[in-house]
């Protein structure tokens, strides 16, 4: 859910839909809404989706947000702000099922769909208007279908560009539609705080404020050279274009995923590095499984470590050859984590991410002489593919990987990975 600045923007900017072919569909409090759909007795109550006390908030209903609860907030803080909230553990399998269904419905409208996350997507409906009507009618039909099939709501922004459509959906929330006609684009933008622009985080917002720029209107009226002196040549020109509604990026169907990662917050801070490394193995296994399911390989492995004082450190390493093998990802991630200076503090969170993705069929691998005669790598991949098959049949928890071997909960035999 978006936590960017949200001004009090009027809901009616006109009805002229000419040229407004870009829709941004955003599910409302998605994880929380899915939970409410199967727990209707909780409707109207503050609900938080998240893990245990040590975790973070994944989603919150609007009733919980009224108390200041938001995504990525530590659960202990959320419980303090809203002690009466009902906390529901996440069910990612169900969320992805609903997401796939919603995206399939969107795909029936147009082939020009760019899914940007599990709960949002851009559509270019310029080719669907003759068949389905104007964008507002298309949006209404989609929202009705999502509500009927899943009992959840979505908000839709309609505009001439992706940037403005995204802003419009934010201001249509919850459960609404906001059309920003072409002629109203600049007036709409001028009502917003400068933090609403893509690329303006807290740091950039502070820099602009020191230059007396706090609103999009003030930024638009500032000379480009002044903006470039404040935030850099490229960023200055980019922000000036956005302030005037200029965003030439098209909707990109099937945009490739840039990275695949997983992270976990420990129930208790961990000082034993062996405990942390064991979790790194689990995370590497999850990343590799997702890579194989999507027929991708990664060229870079990165890790994230957060210590008990909430300091976050990231490290990465580019591999000699791309991989989708958990053991190879784990060995690199283990070394990266071991190299982090913890300053004597315990570890609160650890994460592993596979980056530099490319289709496995297109990957160019130049093995060394040792690798060319070593069959262990191929054998390890075959073992992990067998693990995938077992999990596909008996469930993800049916088999787990260890540093040197696979431990199965469904068969007594161990499979050696070394």
N, C-alpha and C positions, 0 to 999 in steps of 0.2 A: 504494500500500500504506500502511496506517495505521502511523504512528510515535508514536501517543499512548500514554500510560501503560497498561501491561498488567500487572495484578496476577496473582498465582497464584490463579486462581479455580477452584473445583472444577467438574467437568464434569457432575455429576448433581444437578439441583435438583428432581427429581420428574418424574412422568409425566402429570400432569393437564393435558390440552390444551384444556379448556373456556375459551373466550374468547381463546385464543391464535391469532388469525387473521392476524397480521402476520408475514411472512417477510422477512428481509433476506438476499439472495443476493450473495455477494462472491467473485469469482474469486480463486484463490490465486496470488499473484505472476504476474499475468495475462500480461504481455508475455514474461516469462522462461519461463513454462509453455508458451506457444505455440511459442517457439523450441525448447524441449526436445522437444516433440511431433514436430517434424520433424528433430531432431538427437538421437535417443535415445542416441547414444554419449556425450552430455554429462550424462546423468542421474546424479545423485549427486556431481557436481563443482560447485564454485562458479562460477556464471555471472552475468555482469553484462550487461544490455542498456543500451547507451548509445552516444554518439558518440565523437568523437576525444578526445584528452587535454583539450581545452578545454571539452568538454561536461559534462553532468551525468548521473547515473545515472537511468535511467527505470524500471528494475526490477532485482531481484536475486533469485536463488534463495535458499532458506533456508540452504543451505550457505555462501553468500556473506554472508548476514546475520549468521551466527555470528561473523564477523570484524568486525562493526560497520558493514558497508556498508548503506546505505539509500537510498531514492529522494531525488532532488534534491541528493544529495551530489556535489561536484565530482569528475569522473573521476580527476583526479590524486590526490585523497585516497583514493578507493576503491582505486586500484591500489596505493597505498602500504600500505593496511590489508590488502589481499588480493592480493599480487603474483601468486599462482598462478591467479587467476580467469581464465576464458575470457571475453573481451569480444565480444559479438555486436552488430552494428549493428542499429538498429530497422527494422522493416518495418511501418509504420503501416497500409498497405493490407491486409495480412494480418490485423492485429489487429482492424481494423474489420469485416472479413469474418466472423471468428469471433464477434465481439461481436454482429453482426446475427443470426447463426444462433442464438446462445444466447438472445438476447432474443426471437426468434421462438418458441423452445421455451417460454420463460416465458409468452409471450402465449397459448399454447395451454392453459395452466392456468387463467388468469383474465384478464379484460379490465382488472382493476384492477392495473395495473403502472405503477410510477413509476421510470423509469430515471434514475439520478442521475449516472452516469458511464459510460464505455465498458465497465467491468467490474463494475458493481454495480447492483442494483435492489431496490425494495421491492415486495412483493405483498400484496394482501389476499385471502386464500383462503376467506373466510367463505361465499361462494356456491359454492365448488367442493368442499366437504367431502362433500356427498351423492354427487357423481359420482366423486371421486377418493380419498376417505377422509380421515383426520385429517391435520393439518399435517406430522407427522413422516413419514408415508407419502408425502405429496406431495414433501417435501424429498428423501427417498431416491430417488424416481423421477426427479426432475430431476437430481440429482447423478450417477446412473447413466447417464442419457442424455448429459449433457455429457461424461462420461468416454469413453463408447463412440463418440460422434461426433467428438470433437476431441482426445481423449487428454490432457485437462487436468482439473483438479479445482476444485471450488468449496466454500466453507463456507457454512452456512446458520444464521442465528439466528432463533428462533421465540419470539414474546412477544405481549403484549397491546398494545404501542405500538411505534412506529417507533424511538424512541430506545433502548429496551431491546433490541429485535431487532437493531439495529445493534451494540450492545455485545456481544450474544450471539454474533454471527457473528465478531467479532474474537477472542473467547475460544474459539471453536470451531476456529480455524485451527491447522494447515493440514488441509484435507480432513476436516472434521467437521461435526457438527450439535449445537447447544446449544439446548435448550428451557428457557425460564424461565417456569414456571407463574405464573398471576396471584398466587397466595398467596406465591410466592417472590420476587416482584419487588423488594420493599424489602430483604429479607435479601441478595439478590444485589447490589444497588446498594451496600449498606453495606460490602461487602468491597473496594470499589474506591478508588483514590486520587482526589482531587478533580479532577485533570487529565483524568479519563475523561469528565467531563461536557461536553456540547456547549457551546461558548462559553467554555471555560476554556483559554486559551492560556498561554504562559509568563509573560506579564506579569500576567494575572489570577491565575494560580497563585501568583506571588510576593506579590501583594497579600494574598490569602487566607492565605498562610503567615504573614505578619506579624500577622495577626489570630488566629493559632493554629489555622487550619483547613487541614488537610492531607488529610483523607479525606472521602468522601461522607457517611459516618456523622457526622462532626463538623459538616459543613455542614448536614445534615438536622436536627441537634439545636440549631442556632444560631437565635436569634430572627430573623425576617425583617427587622426594623428594623435589627439589627446588620449583616446582610448588605447591606442597602441603603446603609448608611453606608459600608461597605467598598468596594462595586463599583458603586453607583448604584441608583436606585430600580427601574428596569425589569430590569436584569440580576440584581439581588438576588432579586427575586420569581421570575424565570424559573429561576434556578439552584435555588432552594428547591423549586419544583415538580418539577424534574427529579430532585432527590435523593429525592423521595418517589414517583417513578415516574409523575408526572402529565405526560402529553404528548398533548393532544387532537388533534394534527394527523392528518388522514386521508391515506391513499395517494392521490396526485393523478395519475391517468393523463394521459399526454401533456403533462406539465408543459413549458411553453415554455422553450427555451434562453434564458438571460439575457444571454449575450454570446458572441461568436465572436472568437477571437484566435489569433495565431501569434507565436512569438518564436524567436530563434536566438542561439546563443553562437558568436562568431567563433573560428576556429582560432587566430588571433593577435589581440591587442588592436589596435584600429584608431584611429589618430590622424587620418586623412584623413576629414573629414566627408562627402566625396563617396562614399566606400566605404560609410559607414553609411547614407546616403540611398538608395543603390542597393539595399541590403538592405531598407530600409523599403518601397520600391516592391514588392519581391517579396512581402513580408508583407502589404501592403495588397491585392495581387492575390489572394493566398490567402484573405484574409478576405472579399473581395467575391465570389469564386467560391463560397464556402460559403454566403454570404447568398443568392445567386441560386438555388443548388440547393435551398435550404430555403424559397424564396419569402418572404424576410424583407428588411427594410430597417433601417438603424441611424440613430439620432438623435444618437449621441455617438461620437466617436473618441478613444481614449486611447492613450498610448504609455508604454513602460517602457524606461528606459535604465540599464544597470549599468556603472559605471566600473571601472577596473583595481584599485581599492581595495575593490571589492565594495559600494560605496555604490549604492543603487537609488533612482532618482527616477521618479515617475510624473506625467504631465500629461494633461489631457483637455479637450475642447472640444465643446460642443453645436452641432450643425449648424443652419443656417437651415431646412433641409428634409431629411427622411430620405433615405438613399441606399443603393444596393447597387453603386455604380460605383467601380471600383478607383481611377481617376484622382482622383475627389473625396476619397476616403478618404486617398489618398497625399498630396495637396496639404496637407491639414490635418495629417496625421501629420508631414510634413516640417517644417512650421512649428513644431510642438510640439517636435520633436527639436532643431531649430536653437535654440530658446529655452532649452534646458537648460544650466545652468552646469556645465560639465564640470570646472571648477577646474584646467584644464590637463592633465587625465588622459585616457588613452586609453579607448575604449569596449570593453567586454567582451561585453555582451549588449544587444540591442535587440528590442523587441516592439511589436506593433500590435494593438489590440483594438477591435472594433465593439460598442457597447453601446446600451442603450435600444431593444431590438429589438421589432419589430411586424410582423405579416403585411403584405406589400406591398399586397395587395388592400384592406386596411383603412387604409392610411396616408393621412393628409390632408396634402396639399401645397398651400401657398399661395404661388405663384411671384410674384416681383417683376415689374415691367413689362419689365425687360430680359430676365429669364428666360423670360417668356411669348413673346417674339419671337425668342429664341435657340434654334435647333434643334441646336446643338452638343452639348448635354447628352444629348438623345435619341440623337443619332448615336453618341456615345461608348458609350452603353449597348448599342446594336445591335452595335457593333464587339466589345465584350466578350462579348456573347452568341455572336457568331461564333467568338470565341476558345474559349469553352466547348465549342462543337460540335467544333472541331478537336481539342481535348484529349480529348473524349469518344471520338473515333474513333482518334486516333493516340497518345494518352498525354499525361500532364501535361507532360512535358518537351519535347513537340513544338513548342511555341510559347511565347515569352517576351515580356514587356512591357518597354518602355523608357520613359523619362520623356516622350518625345515621339512614339514610334512603337512598333509591335509588330514584333519580329524573329522570323521564322519559320524553323525548321530544316527544314521540309518543302516550303516554297515560296520561290522566289527573290524574290517581290515583297514590299515593305514596305507596311504599312497605316498611314497617317498618323492619329494620334490628335488632333492639334491642330486 
